[in-house]
Amino acid sequence: MESQALTSPRVGSTVAGPAWVEVRQLPLLAMFGTLWTMAELQLGNQLHWARVPFAGAVLTAAALFVLVTVRRFVPRRGSVASVALVVAVLKLGLGGAGAPYTALGILIESLLVETLLPVKRPGPLWAALAGAGAMSWCFVHPFLTQGILAGSGILKVYALLLQRGAALFGLGPDGGWYLFASLWGLHALLGAAAGFGAWHFAGRILALTSSSLQPGELVSSARVP
């Protein structure tokens, strides 16, 4: 029995077990999703009242931190998407004028992380790439939701984006594509930093957890701790 416990993979291990998330792991993922929703509501309110520019990017960076942490704790296909699905359903349940658009953005961002952060042989650079890719969608998201789905028009969203970017940098709104590319680059950089930081944060937590466990206490990654 002891030798079996010694060889069983731990939470965060990538060397054994089925490739897809298992049913018994869903409560843990649901907990992550619930905590993410509660934290986002609190942070979102604070950012709204403080009138922080590009608050959506800050919220997305926080979400990416959670998603990359989830993937490292539960390195299975579907783990990231499962958490995002919980958050999207909670968002829709809470309602609000923009709830469907927010839920759509959450699902697309999670699919990007799910795709760009591999289950086999992942690493901090892959986590940074996944963060940059998902944050790039955050930059594009208003063009789909406000510009197309809400009917405001892509050019109007583009002009509003340049206006906000110019106000952020203290420039005139005539920067055009240079300002647009700079904003996109900053979004991608923020996403990469969030993914990279989350990967190392989760690694530290896993290392501390592993060092505090006795050999017989190691649990399979298919079990909920």
Secondary structure, DSSP 4 states (H G I P E B T S, - for coil): -HHHHHHSPPTT--SSS-SBPPGGGHHHHHHHHHHHHHHHHHHHHHHHHHT-TTHHHHHHHHHHHHHHHHHHHS-SBTHHHHHHHHHHHHHHHH--TTHHHHHHHHHHHHHHHHHHS-SSS--HHHHHHHHHHHHHHHHHHHIIIIIIISSS-HHHHHHHHHHHHHHHHT--TT-THHHHHHHHHHHHHHHHHHHHHHHHHHHHHHHHHHHHS-GGG---TTS--
